[in-house]
Amino acid sequence: MSDERVAQILRSDAPLVAIEAAAGCGKTHQGADYARDWSNVSQAGRILILTHTHAACDVFSARTQGVKSKVEITTIDGLIAQIARAYHSSLGIPLDAARWAALQRPDGYDQLAEKVSAYVERHPVIAASLSRQYPTIVCDEHQDCTESRHRLIMAIHRQGTRLRIFADPMQRIYGDRSSNAVTADLDRWANLKSQGATDVLDTPHRWVTQGVGDLGEWVVRARRTLHEGGQIDLTRDRPDEVSVIAASNIAEARRQLRVRDRGPIDAVVNVRDPLMVLAPTNDGGAAMRTFWNRTLPIWEGHQRPALTDLVDSLDDNTDDAHAIGEAVVRFLQSVGVGFADRSHADRFRAEIAENCATAPRGPKPRNLQSLARIICENPNHLGVAGALRALRTLVRENAAGFETVKIDMINEYSEAERLDAFADFDTAHEELARRRTRSRRVPPRKCISTIHKAKGLECDHVMLVVNRVNDLSGTLYSRNRLYVGLSRARRSLTIVVPDVADTAVLKIR
């Protein structure tokens, strides 16, 4: 069996082992089991597990209980930030390397990875020190590793660290989405396999252990079909665990979802528990949040892009009430709905511009002025937190003019409200991110997420909503994204597709 062969290769003396593993075929089990065995026999150093998402860190953390003193788990970007912090002066960046990367939009972490990898390559003593600290490294989801991140890992490897690398090329959904970039990453993976011992995990354990092996076999076949450039045929040979609902999204706006008959979709949501509803994009997730009248929460994952943008604006514009107010508007429009320009934001901006000099008429203008006044009196992180807290009260109490204002990204909003708990916003942002990383939050039993944020997670029941034809193109990236969505379900999968004959990747009727 492939499981036994892979277990033997991992525990061999081979300096480099590259394992290709489809979703649900035991990659995490093999990696975590190997880490536990290594920890029980090794006398020196720690084993380092590198992932690409904090969700994956959570999974490995849960599966290596009992050997935590010998295991370190972090993201590859977390390791890069640690190195950059130690050598920040030589790299020409501030002490808070992660903060610096966040400010260099849109590719700050890529820039940081290039700086760090190049520096470590020029100074092998750094790689040697890391090799002594981590004599073995397990790399998870290596298909998401960019060229510069890969170079860093190989620099450590050249100093004696053993590498145990797992990848599924069909789950490559991060980074450059162009076909050329995806193809280049595939070529790098093929070259890596040629440099060491290699094998394939191909038993769909995720589904066999749930008693739905047919679902697992179907997902494996779907993966093969997408990999070969074909269409998944939804009209036949589907197991009972896979349901298809044809319901095109007829809404014109990107952040809206509307179908002619929502009954079959609601029936699934009402019955399935636990359930994760997946969308291909952030706009799709926001549309589904409105579709179910906000009864399903959004699983926000680890990243807080709107909060990061807000803190960046504070960094650049402290004491500028107008700029701070504009940053608050962007934040509110990113994490919820209802605070639109014409209905709320324009009046809010005008109040700040006039320093709240005129007594407003009517309850809604008075409420907006009360928020603006907080910013005018404290054009900094203290005022921002105070204004957000006051706005939440208005929303909760259905205050005049705020009946339609809704908060969708509840955790992100709550963290922004806590900015005033710290002396300065840089410390606040760093500490909130640290707490978030260590809290190891899990998704609610029923929730909405994007495919990207669900990567590395699984749920008993999954509804994949891909009912816009544009979400089902035949590009390598689109095929990979579809496969990641299909493979999150443990027991049942419902696919909501456009009401058409077929798309580039699906045969629907």
Disulfide bonds with the S-S distance in Angstrom:
none
